[in-house]
Amino acid sequence: MSAGVDLAGARALVTGGAGTIGSHIVDQLVQAGAAEVVVLDNLVRGRVANLDRALAEGPGVVRLVEGDIRDVRTVHELTAGKDVVFHLAALRITQCAEEPRLALESLVDGTFTVLEAAVEHGVEKVVASSSASVYGLAEEFPTTERHHPYNNDTFYGAAKAFNEGMLRSFTAMYGLDYVALRYFNVYGPRMDVHGVYTEVLIRWMERIAAGRPPLILGDGKQTMDFVHVEDIARANLLAAQADVTDAVFNIAAGEETSLLQLAQRLLHVMDADLVPEHGEARKVNAVTRRLADITAARERLGWRPEIGLDEGLRGLVEWWRAEQAAVPAPTP
Ligand SMILES: NC(=O)c1ccc[n+]([C@@H]2O[C@H](COP(=O)([O-])OP(=O)(O)OC[C@H]3O[C@@H](n4cnc5c(N)ncnc54)[C@H](O)[C@@H]3O)[C@@H](O)[C@H]2O)c1
């Protein structure tokens, strides 16, 4: 039996679907001809506006339910009758460190509820969001999926690693089909502009727009492997469609970019003649290097990143400027 889901006419549940990545998955599900897309999001970080496009393009297809994956009854109600579940709802790494019990309840217990409901209601496949955080600071580069998870020391990474184990055990116990995707450094439109855990790129755009240099925490030699949010959403759809189960894949560009290079690229894209400044390094997630091997996703899912860093940054700046223009100026 094929583990691939035909998305045309499919009924999907997207947990965390009002967030950065989830809302792009919802857009692409509408474009793929899904019959029904239900978003379950408690809006702790996600925004209703992130679904504007999907609601406009897929009237009657997309429905937002403001609710929590910790609410067992809601999760079961919304999972009934679905062909596929995209599970994204989670707290960010920084919040997990600050509120580990809430993280346990949301990332671990909440994920258990999502998987339990998927099994009980005969969902064909779960596509789950994991993270490069499961590796911690890797010992080998480019890092393959076979790298061990014992260098991770974050609660977030521990929860994501446990979720991957939980998925495998549900396959062994109940025959659940799933694919888990380990995203590396995600960026793109709908990144959280207003939140406390705002990404470094947003802070830099704010500073550059105000004529101030971007502030790099640490020496800037730390590298990341940036992957655009639309490429990630496409990986999710391919993971659902592919005849692949019980597998995890790195989702990244497969290229490393230092923070200093990133700041310089952003300055270039924003036409700013400034020199980056340096500040004290972050305490959580002090991973100094990331570079993924993305061979497996290419070979087994037919996925490859399509949006290069410069193109992606240009789109991000454009989106961010439009967001700024939409915010009313403060009254004097
Ligand atoms: N952004 C990254 O760099 C990155 C990297 C690796 C993995 N991931 C994973 O990808 C997934 C999506 O991340 P994102 O960047 O879109 O984050 P996001 O914060 O924009 O989206 C997560 C969504 O989940 C919702 N949510 C949180 N707790 C919930 C709960 N208990 N019940 C219902 N909804 C809840 C939030 O409101 C938000 O809309 C997450 O699982 C995240 O861990 C993200």
The ligand as a MOL file (V3000), in Angstrom:
LIG
                    3D

  0  0  0     0  0            999 V3000
M  V30 BEGIN CTAB
M  V30 COUNTS 44 48 0 0 0
M  V30 BEGIN ATOM
M  V30 1 N 11.4130 28.7890 12.5520 0
M  V30 2 C 12.4450 27.9710 12.6860 0
M  V30 3 O 13.6090 28.4040 12.5790 0
M  V30 4 C 12.2350 26.4910 12.9140 0
M  V30 5 C 13.3420 25.6480 12.8220 0
M  V30 6 C 13.1650 24.2950 13.0430 0
M  V30 7 C 11.9070 23.7920 13.3490 0
M  V30 8 N 10.8440 24.6300 13.4490 0 CHG=1
M  V30 9 C 9.5480 24.0430 13.7980 0
M  V30 10 O 8.6070 24.3280 12.7800 0
M  V30 11 C 7.3060 24.4570 13.3290 0
M  V30 12 C 6.6870 25.7720 12.9030 0
M  V30 13 O 7.5550 26.8220 13.2890 0
M  V30 14 P 7.2990 28.3420 12.8970 0
M  V30 15 O 8.6230 28.9470 12.6310 0
M  V30 16 O 6.2230 28.4420 11.8810 0 CHG=-1
M  V30 17 O 6.8220 28.8780 14.3070 0
M  V30 18 P 5.5630 29.7840 14.6840 0
M  V30 19 O 5.7170 30.1390 16.1180 0
M  V30 20 O 5.3850 30.8640 13.6920 0
M  V30 21 O 4.3660 28.7370 14.5100 0
M  V30 22 C 3.9650 27.8620 15.5350 0
M  V30 23 C 2.4730 28.0540 15.6980 0
M  V30 24 O 1.9960 27.1740 16.7140 0
M  V30 25 C 1.0490 27.8670 17.4860 0
M  V30 26 N 1.0000 27.1880 18.7880 0
M  V30 27 C 1.9490 27.1700 19.7600 0
M  V30 28 N 1.5420 26.4130 20.7880 0
M  V30 29 C 0.3250 25.9250 20.4510 0
M  V30 30 C -0.5950 25.0740 21.0980 0
M  V30 31 N -0.3530 24.5710 22.3170 0
M  V30 32 N -1.7580 24.7710 20.4630 0
M  V30 33 C -2.0380 25.2710 19.2430 0
M  V30 34 N -1.2030 26.0940 18.5810 0
M  V30 35 C -0.0350 26.4140 19.1830 0
M  V30 36 C 1.5350 29.2990 17.5370 0
M  V30 37 O 0.5090 30.2380 17.7910 0
M  V30 38 C 2.1060 29.4740 16.1310 0
M  V30 39 O 1.1470 29.9880 15.2350 0
M  V30 40 C 7.4710 24.3090 14.8370 0
M  V30 41 O 7.1960 22.9780 15.1900 0
M  V30 42 C 8.9340 24.6150 15.0570 0
M  V30 43 O 9.4350 23.9940 16.2190 0
M  V30 44 C 10.9710 25.9720 13.2290 0
M  V30 END ATOM
M  V30 BEGIN BOND
M  V30 1 1 1 2
M  V30 2 2 2 3
M  V30 3 1 2 4
M  V30 4 1 4 5
M  V30 5 2 4 44
M  V30 6 2 5 6
M  V30 7 1 6 7
M  V30 8 2 7 8
M  V30 9 1 8 9
M  V30 10 1 8 44
M  V30 11 1 9 10
M  V30 12 1 9 42
M  V30 13 1 10 11
M  V30 14 1 11 12
M  V30 15 1 11 40
M  V30 16 1 12 13
M  V30 17 1 13 14
M  V30 18 2 14 15
M  V30 19 1 14 16
M  V30 20 1 14 17
M  V30 21 1 17 18
M  V30 22 2 18 19
M  V30 23 1 18 20
M  V30 24 1 18 21
M  V30 25 1 21 22
M  V30 26 1 22 23
M  V30 27 1 23 24
M  V30 28 1 23 38
M  V30 29 1 24 25
M  V30 30 1 25 26
M  V30 31 1 25 36
M  V30 32 1 26 27
M  V30 33 1 26 35
M  V30 34 2 27 28
M  V30 35 1 28 29
M  V30 36 1 29 30
M  V30 37 2 29 35
M  V30 38 1 30 31
M  V30 39 2 30 32
M  V30 40 1 32 33
M  V30 41 2 33 34
M  V30 42 1 34 35
M  V30 43 1 36 37
M  V30 44 1 36 38
M  V30 45 1 38 39
M  V30 46 1 40 41
M  V30 47 1 40 42
M  V30 48 1 42 43
M  V30 END BOND
M  V30 END CTAB
M  END
